[in-house]
């Protein structure tokens, strides 16, 4: 497989930082006064020619630094000096968490959905307690009534997302149809929330109800095959790993777009000439025969990988049945 080399669009200093620095300079020199509107996401994309994700990250950076704030009816404006100083005061250790009431549980879900919305647009790195508090219009300390720290926040975000999928009971007929269904459901979740694979660990699994329900459903899909529980559990992990590995490419592309300001379509257009030269040189005739859109078709790659994996698992199931029948004869 080809390596991931540095392209001309990958810079040491990401564009969002340079743009943020330019706006920051306008604020610190007084060109933009407290209450003045700063360039909107749309204006940033138009003026600097970057992707929406990059422009969004510019605003998030300035907001995290306490330089700007979002006001209803005014958009994003320069914050007052007092607000900036308050934002720079280190947060005190979280207070002991009280038992949650039904009202607290509703607020907790509201917090999770807000954090998920930030991660969907700006990536996991953008999800901080301060950033989330600013998004919700509350003080950072108020969040600690619902989540102990960022690690717990990410865990609960992942569990909330897995709860979006509808797991049918009993599901389609046959183990293969069931495994295809759960794999495609996970793929849909990863496409909707590209940060999700980065929040799930295989070595330190998240013991949360919605994710555990997905694993339990997958284990039940393999009932009646005569497979030991360890084999069934490994299959559940392998199936998720197959989806997550491909989904990481989605997340990497979203991050590259945020960091470089270059959309995938624009990057491909920039690579078209050197790629054509390599394909037409005669050195790589087999690669030259591959349609150009094959690499970009991650949905097609998922279906191919899933089918080939399940073909192999079907061979294991057949082998176990053959050994079982032979032992009983």
Secondary structure, 3 states (H helix, E strand, C coil): CCCCCCCCCCCCCCHHHHHHHHHHHHHHCCCCCCCCECCCHHHHHHHHCCCHHHHHHHHHHHHHCCCEEEECCCEEEECCHHHHHHHCCCCCCCCCCCCCCHHHHHHHHHHHHHHHHHHHHHCHHHCCHHHHHHHHCCCHHHHCCCCCCHHHHHHHHHHHHHCCCCCCCCCCCCHHHHHHHHHHHHHHHHHHCCCHHHHCCCCCCCCCHHHHHHHHHHHHHCCCCCCCHHHHHHHHHHHHHHHHHHHHHHHHHHHHHHHHCCCHHHHHHHHHHHHHHHHHCCCCHHHHCCCHHHCCCHHHHHHHHHHHHHHHHHHHHHHHHHHHHHHHC
